[in-house]
Amino acid sequence: MTLRRTLRATVLSVTAMTVTALVAAPAQAAPGDAVAEGSVGSVNVQLDSEPITVDPIAACHSDGPPQGSSGTVAVEDFVTYTNGTSTCTVDDAGEIASVEVSGGRFRLDGLRDFGGPRIRLSSFTARCDTTLTGSSSSIRFSGLSGVSVPSDLPPNYQVTIANPTAGQPPLATVTFNESIIPNPPDGSMTVNVMHIRLFPQGPGENTGDVIVGAVHCAPVD
């Protein structure tokens, strides 16, 4: 099957089940400036070797810009993000940084061409905050369809979307409350509400990542 995708990113400036999850990370604090950054999401995939890229949407950073917003950002027949906002702050002492991103309806239709589900969220929020001794995060989303998750959602909860053709590798994996903490820990953390990995076992002409609700924070270093 040959697929064609046209990147159509339209950005308009705008000032079911609900799941909430928390994550905390330890830190070793030292003098410096705390950091926070976030975005509503991003896309970096290829289908039939054709690249599709959407840079971080409505991005913010504690060093500026401190806020971001978007209306609808869409790749035709593949993915749509709507009504996104982000806010990054740091206190006057540079010791406490926070970031919060939120989005309206998210739709992933691209797996339908391969016999997979439509994945939907009605809304989502992700937040990350530093302290003098580490970082903490929380996520919240509602209206999930296409895949199922428990109401008590642990970090890095993964759902595998099977290939409808017997004996073929999975279409995708979907990680909810994805929490990335360095080893050894330094108090920083990156959290994604949802991370969709397309064809994680191949074929190579179809691959990539779709991120929904990304936040990162790091304490003073």
C-alpha positions as CSV (number, residue, x, y, z in Angstrom):
1,M,0.0,0.0,0.0
2,T,1.3,3.4,-0.9
3,L,0.3,6.3,1.3
4,R,0.6,9.9,0.7
5,R,0.6,12.5,3.5
6,T,0.4,16.2,3.2
7,L,1.6,18.3,6.1
8,R,-1.0,20.9,6.8
9,A,-0.2,22.8,10.0
10,T,-2.7,25.5,10.7
11,V,-2.0,27.5,13.8
12,L,-4.6,29.9,15.1
13,S,-3.5,32.2,17.9
14,V,-5.7,32.0,20.9
15,T,-5.1,33.3,24.2
16,A,-15.4,10.0,29.4
17,M,-13.0,8.9,31.8
18,T,-10.8,11.2,33.7
19,V,-7.4,9.9,34.8
20,T,-5.0,11.6,37.2
21,A,-1.5,10.4,37.9
22,L,1.4,11.7,40.0
23,V,5.2,11.2,39.7
24,A,8.0,12.4,42.0
25,A,11.8,12.5,41.4
26,P,14.6,12.9,43.9
27,A,17.4,15.5,43.5
28,Q,20.6,16.8,44.8
29,A,20.2,20.6,44.9
30,A,23.0,23.1,44.4
31,P,23.2,26.8,43.5
32,G,21.8,27.6,40.0
33,D,18.7,28.3,38.1
34,A,15.8,25.8,37.9
35,V,14.4,25.1,34.5
36,A,10.9,24.3,33.2
37,E,9.7,23.7,29.6
38,G,6.8,22.2,27.9
39,S,4.6,21.8,24.8
40,V,1.2,20.5,23.8
41,G,2.9,17.9,21.7
42,S,5.0,17.1,18.6
43,V,5.2,14.7,15.7
44,N,8.2,13.0,14.1
45,V,7.2,10.0,11.9
46,Q,7.6,8.6,8.5
47,L,5.0,6.6,6.6
48,D,6.2,4.7,3.5
49,S,9.5,6.6,4.0
50,E,7.7,9.9,3.7
51,P,8.6,12.2,6.7
52,I,6.0,14.0,8.7
53,T,7.2,16.5,11.3
54,V,5.4,18.9,13.5
55,D,7.7,20.9,15.9
56,P,6.7,21.3,19.5
57,I,3.3,23.0,19.6
58,A,2.5,26.0,21.8
59,A,5.9,25.6,23.4
60,C,7.2,27.5,26.5
61,H,10.4,27.7,28.4
62,S,11.3,29.3,31.8
63,D,14.0,31.3,29.9
64,G,11.4,32.4,27.4
65,P,9.0,32.5,25.7
66,P,7.1,32.0,29.0
67,Q,3.8,31.1,27.3
68,G,2.6,29.5,24.2
69,S,-0.8,29.0,22.6
70,S,-2.3,27.3,19.5
71,G,-5.7,26.8,17.9
72,T,-5.7,23.8,15.5
73,V,-2.5,22.0,14.4
74,A,-3.2,19.2,12.0
75,V,-1.6,16.8,9.5
76,E,-4.4,15.8,7.2
77,D,-5.9,12.4,7.7
78,F,-3.2,11.6,10.4
79,V,-3.3,13.7,13.6
80,T,-5.0,16.8,15.0
81,Y,-4.3,18.9,18.1
82,T,-6.7,21.6,19.2
83,N,-6.7,24.6,21.6
84,G,-3.3,24.2,23.3
85,T,-1.7,26.4,25.9
86,S,1.5,26.3,27.9
87,T,2.9,28.4,30.8
88,C,6.4,28.2,32.2
89,T,7.5,30.2,35.3
90,V,10.5,30.5,37.6
91,D,10.6,32.5,40.8
92,D,12.8,35.6,41.4
93,A,15.5,33.5,43.1
94,G,15.7,31.1,40.2
95,E,15.1,28.2,42.5
96,I,11.5,27.1,41.8
97,A,10.3,26.5,38.3
98,S,6.9,25.2,37.1
99,V,5.3,24.3,33.8
100,E,1.7,23.5,32.8
101,V,0.4,22.5,29.4
102,S,-3.1,21.8,28.4
103,G,-4.9,20.8,25.2
104,G,-8.4,20.3,23.9
105,R,-9.4,17.5,21.6
106,F,-6.6,15.2,20.3
107,R,-7.2,12.8,17.4
108,L,-4.9,10.2,15.9
109,D,-6.5,8.8,12.7
110,G,-3.3,7.5,11.0
111,L,-3.5,4.0,12.3
112,R,-6.8,3.4,10.6
113,D,-5.0,2.9,7.3
114,F,-3.3,-0.2,8.8
115,G,-6.5,-1.6,10.5
116,G,-5.8,0.1,13.8
117,P,-8.1,2.2,16.1
118,R,-8.8,5.9,16.1
119,I,-7.3,7.2,19.3
120,R,-9.0,10.2,21.0
121,L,-8.7,12.5,24.0
122,S,-11.2,15.1,24.9
123,S,-8.7,17.1,26.9
124,F,-5.4,16.7,28.8
125,T,-3.2,18.6,31.2
126,A,0.4,18.0,32.3
127,R,2.3,19.8,35.0
128,C,5.8,19.7,36.4
129,D,7.3,21.6,39.4
130,T,10.7,21.8,40.9
131,T,11.5,22.0,44.6
132,L,14.8,22.5,46.4
133,T,15.0,18.7,46.8
134,G,13.7,17.4,43.5
135,S,10.8,17.5,41.0
136,S,7.2,16.4,40.9
137,S,4.6,16.0,38.1
138,S,1.0,15.3,37.5
139,I,-1.1,14.5,34.4
140,R,-4.8,14.5,33.8
141,F,-6.8,13.5,30.7
142,S,-10.4,12.7,29.8
143,G,-12.4,11.3,27.0
144,L,-10.0,8.5,26.0
145,S,-11.2,6.2,23.3
146,G,-9.5,3.7,21.0
147,V,-7.5,2.1,23.8
148,S,-8.1,1.4,27.5
149,V,-6.2,2.2,30.7
150,P,-6.9,1.7,34.4
151,S,-8.3,4.6,36.4
152,D,-5.3,4.2,38.8
153,L,-2.6,4.9,36.2
154,P,1.0,4.1,37.1
155,P,4.0,5.7,35.4
156,N,4.9,4.3,32.0
157,Y,1.7,2.3,31.5
158,Q,2.0,0.8,28.0
159,V,-0.7,-0.5,25.7
160,T,0.3,-2.5,22.6
161,I,-1.9,-2.1,19.5
162,A,-1.8,-5.4,17.7
163,N,-1.6,-5.8,13.9
164,P,-4.8,-7.2,12.5
165,T,-2.7,-9.4,10.2
166,A,-1.7,-12.6,12.0
167,G,2.0,-13.0,12.5
168,Q,2.9,-9.3,11.8
169,P,4.5,-7.0,14.3
170,P,2.4,-4.6,16.3
171,L,1.1,-1.4,14.8
172,A,2.1,0.8,17.7
173,T,2.7,1.0,21.4
174,V,1.1,3.8,23.5
175,T,2.7,4.8,26.7
176,F,0.6,6.8,29.2
177,N,2.1,8.9,32.0
178,E,5.5,8.4,30.4
179,S,8.1,9.4,33.0
180,I,11.8,9.8,32.1
181,I,14.1,10.2,35.0
182,P,17.9,10.1,34.5
183,N,20.0,7.3,36.1
184,P,21.6,8.3,38.4
185,P,18.8,10.7,39.2
186,D,19.6,14.4,39.2
187,G,16.2,15.7,40.2
188,S,15.1,16.4,36.6
189,M,12.2,14.7,34.9
190,T,10.4,14.6,31.6
191,V,6.8,13.5,31.5
192,N,4.5,12.9,28.6
193,V,0.7,12.4,28.9
194,M,0.9,10.0,25.9
195,H,3.7,8.8,23.7
196,I,2.6,6.8,20.6
197,R,5.4,4.8,18.9
198,L,4.5,3.7,15.4
199,F,5.6,0.2,14.3
200,P,8.2,-0.2,17.1
201,Q,9.4,-3.5,15.5
202,G,9.3,-2.4,11.9
203,P,9.0,-2.3,8.9
204,G,11.5,0.5,8.7
205,E,9.6,2.6,6.2
206,N,6.9,3.2,8.8
207,T,8.1,4.5,12.1
208,G,8.3,7.4,14.5
209,D,6.8,9.2,17.5
210,V,3.7,11.2,18.4
211,I,3.9,13.0,21.7
212,V,0.9,14.5,23.6
213,G,1.4,16.8,26.5
214,A,5.1,17.1,27.2
215,V,6.6,18.8,30.3
216,H,10.2,18.9,31.6
217,C,11.6,20.4,34.8
218,A,15.0,20.4,36.5
219,P,15.9,21.8,39.9
220,V,18.9,24.1,40.5
221,D,22.1,22.6,39.3
